[in-house]
Amino acid sequence: MSEASKTIRVSDTLHARIKADNREGETLNETLERLLGEPSLRELAGTLSDEDAATMREAIDASHEQHAAELSEQFDGME
């Protein structure tokens, strides 16, 4: 599935800066995606329901607890 595209106007100076960061075989679109990075957490705010967010928090907390327990076991064996 392809995404719709838009045309944007940029100054010659900005275009040159983007081109300077363009890697071999990379399209300008790919260069811009790489330079802009992933969406920030602020952009993702409000995308989950309260229930989904609570489920994710619980899973993250459980993962942290398990990781801490595993580290504790490893370091306890070093004494």
C-alpha positions as CSV (number, residue, x, y, z in Angstrom):
1,M,0.0,0.0,0.0
2,S,1.5,3.3,-1.0
3,E,1.0,6.6,0.9
4,A,-0.4,9.7,-0.7
5,S,2.2,12.3,-1.4
6,K,2.3,16.1,-1.1
7,T,4.5,18.6,-2.8
8,I,6.2,21.2,-0.5
9,R,8.2,24.2,-1.4
10,V,11.5,24.7,0.3
11,S,14.2,27.4,-0.2
12,D,17.2,26.5,-2.3
13,T,19.3,26.8,0.8
14,L,17.2,24.2,2.7
15,H,17.1,21.9,-0.3
16,A,20.9,22.0,-0.5
17,R,21.1,21.2,3.2
18,I,18.8,18.2,2.8
19,K,20.7,17.0,-0.3
20,A,23.9,17.3,1.7
21,D,22.6,14.8,4.2
22,N,21.2,12.5,1.5
23,R,22.9,9.1,1.6
24,E,23.7,7.1,-1.5
25,G,20.5,5.4,-2.9
26,E,18.3,7.3,-0.5
27,T,15.4,9.4,-1.8
28,L,14.8,12.9,-0.4
29,N,11.7,11.5,1.3
30,E,13.8,8.8,3.1
31,T,16.4,11.5,4.0
32,L,13.7,13.7,5.6
33,E,12.2,10.7,7.5
34,R,15.6,9.8,8.8
35,L,16.5,13.3,9.8
36,L,13.1,13.9,11.5
37,G,13.2,10.7,13.4
38,E,10.3,8.9,15.0
39,P,7.2,10.7,16.3
40,S,7.8,12.3,19.6
41,L,5.9,11.1,22.7
42,R,3.9,14.4,22.6
43,E,2.7,13.5,19.1
44,L,1.5,10.2,20.4
45,A,-0.4,11.7,23.3
46,G,-4.1,10.9,23.3
47,T,-3.8,8.0,20.8
48,L,-4.6,5.3,23.4
49,S,-7.8,4.9,25.3
50,D,-7.4,5.2,29.1
51,E,-7.9,1.4,29.3
52,D,-5.2,0.7,26.8
53,A,-2.8,3.1,28.5
54,A,-3.4,1.4,31.9
55,T,-2.7,-2.0,30.3
56,M,0.5,-0.7,28.8
57,R,1.6,0.9,32.1
58,E,0.9,-2.4,33.9
59,A,3.0,-4.3,31.3
60,I,5.9,-1.8,31.6
61,D,5.8,-2.0,35.4
62,A,5.8,-5.8,35.3
63,S,8.7,-5.8,32.8
64,H,10.7,-3.4,35.1
65,E,10.1,-5.5,38.1
66,Q,11.1,-8.7,36.3
67,H,14.3,-7.0,35.0
68,A,15.2,-5.7,38.4
69,A,14.7,-9.3,39.9
70,E,16.9,-10.8,37.2
71,L,19.6,-8.2,37.8
72,S,19.4,-8.8,41.5
73,E,19.8,-12.6,41.0
74,Q,22.8,-12.0,38.8
75,F,24.5,-9.7,41.2
76,D,23.7,-11.8,44.3
77,G,25.6,-14.6,42.7
78,M,28.7,-12.5,42.4
79,E,29.2,-12.0,46.1
